[in-house]
Amino acid sequence: MNTFQYRRGELCCEQVPVQQLAEKFGTPLYVYSRNHIVGQFTALDQALQSVEHTVCYAVKANSNLAILSALAKAGAGFDIVSAGELYRVIHAGGDPTKCVFSGVGKTREEIEYALKLGIYIFNVESEAELRQLSAVGQRLRRRAPIALRVNPHVDPDTHHHIATGKKESKFGISIERALAVYQEASRLPGIEIRGVQMHIGSQITRVTPFVQATRKLLKLMAQVRALAPATLQSFDIGGGLGICYKDQTPPTAQQFAAKVLPLVKNTGLRLLIEPGRFIVGNGGSLITRVVYIKKTPVKTFVITDAAMNDLIRPVLYDSYHEILPVRQSRSRKRKVDVVGPVCESGDFFAKDRPLPEVNAGDLLSVMSAGAYGMGMASNYNSRPRPAEVLVNGRRATCVRRRETLADLVRGEDRG
Ligand SMILES: *Cc1c(COP(=O)(O)O)cnc(C)c1O
């Protein structure tokens, strides 16, 4: 997490003091490090260089145009889950032919939009979707390129809301049924079989589940190759590479590649990978100002101007986010709850967290908030969403302005 560091007692993002950003752009404020984000992409891209591959950044982790644009310039492809995300990618200068389209509920309109733009592949999650794709393909007089998202029934050992490769999950097609569905696909007139895909979960901190799941799919890949000898091109290992929030020691890109590449090399297929959190998670912080300190006989609450509508991960995933004072403090730590002003008991960033002395007006940085932060933000409690700033060395650019009160009612009608 060295892109956010104290320099002379001041928390900085790259070369820029966070306090300056808070004063200039206000709080709550998302601050991102361009060099961290592009650096993570490049580390993975280089670790995979001994095989043909495309790193497809999972847009849902953070869909800000400036981040998409930086990654597009670095050569990234994109993993999208909606027409809206594809629209963003195109708007940011991304290449549709490097896009993979995931998700269990792609509508006919979304399929048409993506097929017309010439995306690389649709990751198909059901037979119903497969038939819909074929019908749209026929109507547009082209073949929709597909992979099946195969569920290998591997437990990635992560939070239950983000484990997706188990038997009872809504995602993917069971490995036992996959070949039969590929056989059906090979007979459909509007379909071209291009790949095999999986995605077993998120925040996976070991390589073993990826290796186990890939091994399970090797035989299927050979069988699909026999069905579609001319067109089978790719194996997509999914996303889910974990990061360090607290004390985890996830594999580096190199360690991941060392275990996975030997398996992939033998298939001769292009490797696709769909990392989201790995690229942006530790490249972002949510900066917030303390509004009040509230003491009760049993607790001290630090009440901040950021809330669960800005960052919902703590209550949604029981997730841990480190909280650092923007001005370094050596005072004795005491346990506090850091909470927002929203009318929900789920509105907290930390409970019983040892923090140095904090006073009203102080700035705090909620770390590791680059992934699934702003993307999941809402206007709940009619709170305008935060501004976003992208730092590059000594330069800071506002890449999304703070919402205004007028933004809150835009599109509504008194009736
Ligand atoms: C969410 C998702 C990803 C990205 O997950 P991360 O844990 O952020 O890497 C990749 N692929 C699919 C299909 C997803 O649903």
The ligand as an ORCA input file, in Angstrom:
! r2SCAN-3c Opt
* xyz 0 1
  C     -16.767     -9.284    -10.287
  C     -16.188    -10.090    -11.383
  C     -14.828     -9.981    -11.708
  C     -13.860     -9.137    -10.924
  O     -13.713     -9.611     -9.625
  P     -12.505     -9.077     -8.712
  O     -12.634     -9.832     -7.468
  O     -12.692     -7.617     -8.525
  O     -11.233     -9.380     -9.448
  C     -14.370    -10.693    -12.786
  N     -15.188    -11.498    -13.517
  C     -16.488    -11.632    -13.228
  C     -17.338    -12.519    -14.051
  C     -17.036    -10.943    -12.148
  O     -18.329    -11.092    -11.847
*
